[in-house]
């Protein structure tokens, strides 16, 4: 099949190190591995000019934000500064205007070379996929990774009232199929009016050739100064909804029983400074190693340094709709996991069989589960082996790509029959 993969989100550097970037490249590579032709369309390539860009196995079409849209956004941002305000309007306007430009560019590019399928990663104010799919009369599959309007209003605020919610509903109800990464997101899509039969749950996955069990690399251990003792660790963005504020207190508790323990934090984000300060104030700053952002191909080596891998999500005020990429990568590497029993996590991990679960937000239960694993190497090995087998058998990008293609072909057949 000829697949046009749209990632119009201005917050996702397609060749960068974000989990969303990894997700896009992983699925694209799986499509290509299965023999399909892929054109990947995106506005942002790298998150930083200093990042070495990742490679992607597809024809990459870079459609950046147009000058007029950029100028309009900058004008709003300047007004915010003048008035001493902080609003989301400049960013929201950028997204709206970008989708208008993207629609025109896609119609020009695909005028004589139609794709067989448009696959779009849903983003705020995204309208291009629906419009182009209708004009070209091809199926549109939309991948939903978060309740977009709800997430915007909860974590960033919105200056446009109900417009974001209306745009999200418009996009999802007009897609031929909606692929959600978790069951709570499936329920969310249905609540917006999407027919239940058109919503399919497709969790995140891994590249099993990269994320697999193996011995810790001593060179990596020496590079990061992890010593000879046990290591607990976290991989991902350092943001409030990931529960990383629990890490200093956890390390403080565990050191009392495991004197040579180190904490490894692989990732970066706005909470890094606060975490480092908390660790210093507790007098345990030297027992924590922060790698900062690392290339995705280096993540598996870091995970294999861990005796216990952490997914310490807090108790959230809204439904836990995430499909944590870190969880699948931890487990695929055969590392024992301690994770909050929230949302999809409790579906992927069988407590006591493929990992240990604890009540989200319960710091004492988190520490107790970690202590249990640190004190029992045989249990760690048993859980890690079972976890790797589970992930490699059920949650890979190749399997996800196969599901998508089967669905797309079914939609195409139905479309031909109706015609």
N, C-alpha and C positions, 0 to 999 in steps of 0.2 A: 504494500500500500504506500501511497504518497501522503505523508502526514505533515501538516503545518502545525507546529507546536508553538502556541502563543504564551509568552510570559510578560504581560504588559505592566507588571508591578514595578514602580519606580524605586521601590525599596529592596529589590532583589538583584544584586550584581551577579549576572549569570555565570561569570567565570570566577566568582569570589568564593568565600569560605563559609558563608551562612548555611545553616541547615537547609533552608529553602533552595539555595543554589545547588547543593548536593543532590537534593531530591530531583530537581529538574534534570540535571546531567545524568543521574542514575537511570531514570526512566528512558531518557533519550538514547543512552547507550544500549539499553535492553531492546528498544525498538530496532536499532541498527543491527544488533547481534542476531535478531530474528529475521533479518533480511529486508527490512522496510527502509524506505527513503524518507529522511526527516529534514525539514527546514525549520530551524529554531529562530523565532523572532523575539527580540528583547530590546529594551531601551538602555539598560545599564550593563556594562561589561565587568567592571572591577569596582570593589568597594573602596579601594585606596590606590593612589598612583604608585605606592611602594610594593603592592602585592604582586607576586609572580602569578599571572593568570593561569587558571586551570585550562586543560584542553577539553574539548567537547566533540563527540563523534557525530557531527551533523553539519549541514550547511548552515552557517550562522549568518543571520540577517540582522544587522544592527540598525534599529530605527530609533535614533535619539529624540529627545524632546525638542520640538521646534523652537526657533528663536522667538516667535511671537508669544508662545505659551510661557516660555522662560521669562520673558520680559514682564508679562502680566503678573506672574507669580512674584518676581522680584519687587515689583511696584507695591504689591500687597504687603510683602515682608517689610519694605521700607516704611510703609504706613504704620505697621505694628510697632516698629522701633520708635517712630516719631511720637506715637500716642502712648508709648510705654506699655504695650499690650503683648500678650503671648497667646495667639490663636492658631488654630489648625487651618485657617482659610487658605493661606498661600499654598500649602501642600495639597489640599483638596482641589484647588483650582488647577494646579499642575496636572493632576490625574485626569480631571474632566477634559481639559484641552488636549492632553496627550491622546486620549482615546479617539477624539475627533480626527486628529492628524493621522493616527494609526489606521483608522478605517480607510481613509483615502489612499494611503500608501499601499495597504494590502490589496485593495481592489486593483490598483495599477499593476502590482507585481504578479497577481494571480489571474489577470484578465484572460490570458491565453494559455495559462498553465495551471489548471485547477488542481488542488489537492483532492485526495479521496476522503480526507477526514481532517477536521480542525479540532485540535485538542488544546484547551485553554486552561491555564492555572488561574483560578478566579482571583480578582483583585478589586479593590474599591473603585467604584464608578466605571467598571469595565463594560463597554458596550460594543467594542469592535468585533469580538468573536461572533456574537449573535447576528450582527448586521451583515458581516461578510459571508457567514455560512448560509444565510437566507438568500443572499444575492447569487451565490455560486451553487445553491441547491445541493449542499453536502452536509453530512451529519456533523453536529457539534457536541463534543463531550467536554463538560466542565468539571475540573477537579477543585473541590472545596476543602481547604485546609484550616479554615477558621470561620466563625460567624462574623463576617467582615464588618458590618455596620455596628454590631454589638461591641466587637473588639475596639473599633475606632472610638466609640463614645466612652468606653470604660477606661482605656489606657491613654488615649491621645486627645479626646474631646472632638467635637464637631461644631463647625460654625454654620452648617447648612441644614440644620433641623432634620427633617425626615428624608431629605434627598438621598443620602447614602443608603438608607434602608429601602427606599423605593427602587433605586438603581440595582441593588443586590437582588431584590425580588424579581425585577424585570428580567435580569440576566438568567437567573436559575430556572424560572418557570418557562423560559423559551429555549433552553438547551434540550437536545434530544435525550441526553442522559447526564446525570450529576453523580460524580464519584466522590464520596466523602471519605476522609481518612479515619473516621471513627463513628461508632453508633450514635453518640450524642449529636454529632453533626448531621447524621442522617435524619434524626428526629427534628433538628432545627430546620433543615431544608424542607421537610414535609410540612412543618408549621408555617412556612412561608407560602405554601400553596403548590409545591412541586408534587406531582402524582407519585405516590409511594413506589409504584412499579418502575419508575424511571430513576430511582435513587439506589446506588450500589455502594457498599462499604468496601473500600480497598485501602488497608492500612499501609504505613510506610514499609520499606524494605531495606535490604542491604545488597552490596556486591559481595557474594560469598568467596570470590577469589582474593579479595582484599581483607575482609573481616572474617577471620577464621582462627581457630585455636592454634596456639604455638607458644614456645618458651619465651620469656622476657629477653629482649635484646640487651646484653650488658653494656653496650656502647650508649644506648639511649638512657639507661639508668645512670651511668656515669655522667653523661652530659648534663642531666638535670639535678645531679647531686641528691639522689634519693636514698643513698646509704644502703645498709644491708637488712634493715628491718622491714616490717610489713608496710603496705601502702594502700590507703583508701583514696578514692578519687572521683572527680566529677568532670564531665566533658560537656561543653555547651556554652550558650550565652549567659553572661552574668547579669540576669534580669530578675525583678521581683517575683514574677510568676513561676520561675524555675526553683524557688525555694533555697537559693544559695545563701541567704542570710543565716541559715541553720548550720552552715559549715564550721564557723569558728567555735561555737558552743559544742558541736559534736566532737571536734578534734580535742578540745579541752577535756571533755569527759573521757574519751578513749585513751588519752595519754596516761591517765591515772593507772590503767591496767596494762597498757602496751607501751612501754617506755621508749621504744625505738621507732614508733609509728611516724609516718609522714603522710601529709595530705597533698595530693597532686590535683591542681585545677587547670584544665586545658580549655582555654577559651578566653574571651574578653567581653567587656560590656560595661555599662554605666555603674554597676555596683562594685567593680573591682577595688576602687580606692577605699570604699567603706569596709570591704572585707579585710583588706590588708591592714587598715587601721585597727579594726576590732581584734585581729590576731596579734598585733603588736601590743595592744593594751592588755591583752591576756598573758603576755610574755611568751607566746608560742609562735611568733612570726617566723622564726627560722625553721620551724617544722612544716611549713607550708611552701609549696613550689607553684608559682604561677607561670605557665608557659606563654600566656597571651594567645593571640590567634595563630593557628598553625595550618599549613596546607592539609587538605582532607586526606591525602595519601599518607600522611604521617600519623594520623589519629589512631589507627589500629595498633601501631607500635606502642603508643602511649597507653592505650587500654590494656594491652598485655602486660604492662608493668604493675597493674592493680591486683591486689588481693581481694578487694571489695570495691565494686562500682556502685555509685550512688545516683538515685533519682529522687531527691528529697522534696518533691512538690508540696506546697503548702495547702491548707484548706482554703479553697477559693469561694468567693461569693456567688460565682456562676458555675454552671456545669463544666466539668473537666472534659473539654472537647479535643485535647491534643492527641496526636499520635507521635510520641517522643522518639525521634530518630536515634538519640543516644541509647535508648533502651534496647533497640534491635541490634545496634552495633556492639554494645557491651556483651549481650548474650551470644551473638554470633562468634565473638572471640573466645567464648568459653570461660568468661569471668563471672564469678558469683555476684549477683545483684541484690541490693537492698533498695526497695522502691516503695513509695507511697501507694496505698491501695486506692487509686482514684481512676475513674473512667476506664479507658482502654487498657491501662496498665494491669488492672485486675483481671482482664480478659486474656492478656498475653502471658502473664506470669501465673503459674500455678504455685501457690504458696507452699513452701517446703519441698517442692519437686523441681522447679526450674528457677527458683529465686525465693527471696523472703520479702513478704509484704508487711507493712505496718500502717496504722491509721494516719492519714495525712495530717501534718501539723503536730504530731505527738513526738516531741524531741526525745523524751525518755525511751519511747519504743524504738525510735530510730537508732539510738545509741545501743540499746540492748540487742537489736538484730545484728548490728555491726560487730559488737563484742562477741556474739555467738559465733559468727563466721570467722573472726580473727583467732578465736580459741580452738577452732575445729577444722584443720586442713582437709580432712577427709570429706567433711560436709561441703566445703568450698568446691572441692574437685567434683563431687557428685552433682551438685547443682549446676556448676559450670558446664560439665559435659552434657547434661540433659538440656540445658538452655541452648547450647550450640546446635544440637540435633534438632530442636524445635524450630529455631529460626531458619536454619539451612533447608529444612523440609517444607516450610510454610510461608516464609516472609522474605522473598527476594525480589529484586527489580525485574528479573526475567519472568517470574510468575505473574507479577503485576502487569507487565507488558502483554503477556498472553491473554489475560482477562480482558484488557482494554481492546485488543485486536478482535477477539471473539465477539465482544459486545458491538464494536464498530461494524463488523461484517453483518451481524444480525440486523442492525439498524439500516444498513445499506440495502439488504435484501427486502426488508419491510418497505423501504422507500420505493424500490423498483416495483414491488407488487402493487403498491397503492397507485403508482403512476400508470 
